């Protein structure tokens, strides 16, 4: 409470409604909520050592889905959120829509946490429509393409990572190569599921499902219509293994050699290793190419909800956790790919290799892919749900035999219902 | 009363007071008799009020708003949510799915349960072992079962399709085909609940007096005849109970269809909602799309539907339960 006096003297301006920093001797308890693996286990004791007056409670949740649900419920209830709350990129649109319930980190955060720390598109995506900074970027998921060397060789395709790049230069060349592959192999699938490609394609567009006034663009967005036509065309040619991503069948598909290529954000390498298993080591490869340039899929932000009683300390913790040195430590601990410019140039990252993928220099490869992303697409409220529950389901229906036109209608109707 | 009377007598001061109105101790005693029972039953009603009645009424209140989770000022829209719901094809589609899965599960379930119970009363060896055995599926974790069954019914690498193919049949896309998905989910439900119902029926069968069977036996009735004319009529009250509980459970079916979806964590109930039940739709609306007002409307409509079906159920089974002998 004594801190209020300090705010009146030192603060002022538009941030005066935010509780000021506690005194150096005042004890502060902070909570930090994350899901799956952020690689913060060793960092938290380190921060407490550097700040003896701060105690951090780390609430860790297993899965991202239930975590996001819990977060939205607590946001609605007005209490229960952590001081530093992690938000996944896919759920960021829902948070940005309620930005009044989050602190502007550009105002309350430490002065050194400036925009030039981050890749510009990562930093920009953490801002709401009015330019208020809601979250500090943690990891990212730059897109590359993974493929099966043995299956490529059997179909008479090149297998060297440099030689295959031309196949993945555009979505047209990618789906054309797929059609040839299906023909040469007597009907073997080229990719795992239509929804995975479609999501990546929509994410590359300058405008996604919603425009900046939060209106649905489906009727007018030629980019989305083209992506739909290309993907459903590829399904019609038998290029899809029709395996819903992350389902049991999809997991089995890796072991059964069900498909030859896979859209591969940085974190997907770990998924492939786990699902394809040691028996498929060195059969998978990754190359620094992605149809249509660069793309990003996944990654998170650290936010400070207005529910926090110690927003300044929370913002300082969030800034520290996302600083380059700590991002490199998190990368070394759990493989979370860093989003800060300095971290992307660090030798630890650039020299990291992956034996499973033929010893590829994956750190350097994904750092290169991250720089190919040109812009942050604006994501309006409901964007994540449209992608996850409506578009993916509509494409699954097309894979199960619905016509492309009916599937499109399902997408339009579902998106309209979600954004009513 | 006696204790208080005695206490009053021990206090001469109070006895001496000429009191046309009873003393405070008397009044206290009378209140005690009148009010105490209400106090004793109050905890239940308090708990029910907090966790049962209040949510019910508050849900009705929320259903009158366009209320997205986290909204600062939800708009009051009166009955518009209900109007929209009556025109919502997805809701009726979900209701059809629910009823279809319910019929596919409850009917075979009760028939098999009666059969199992009849077998278990025949004095087989190790009866307790068998009884525990049929209850085991019920004790297993529902989530684990859901995941295992979803694996068994996988369209490409599932065990069921593998078996179908080895005996020369064509595989079924259990998730894409609407009826097939209902059958698969009903199998999941039956596997879990049949044993549970069988034990209830078994308990009722064992409560039937032996004399009835013995008398019928002397009259020359065979086992089938005794089953039809003694066991079944006397089982009717139990069967009504089993039917009503499985109706209520069946209309609220949620976990099985949720876990059956190929898309992990999805509440879609299949790519075109082939097996999305009403509860799953309700859950999706509330906790995936955070449309709390509309979800509340669904919840109330589901509540009313369950009340109506339970009433119809009660009237029908009540009529059936009247044994022919008692009819005048």
Interface residues (C-beta under 8 A of the other chain):
Chain A: X63 X65 X69 X72 X73 X75 X76 X94 X98 X100 X101 X242 X243 X244 X245 X246 X247 X248 X249 X252 X253 X256 X258 X382 X385 X388 X389 X392 X393 X394 X396 X397 X399 X400 X401 X402 X410 X417 X418
Chain B: X69 X70 X71 X72 X90 X147 X150 X151 X154 X155 X156 X157 X158 X173 X175 X176 X262 X263 X264 X265 X266 X267 X268 X270 X271 X272 X284 X287 X288 X289 X290 X292
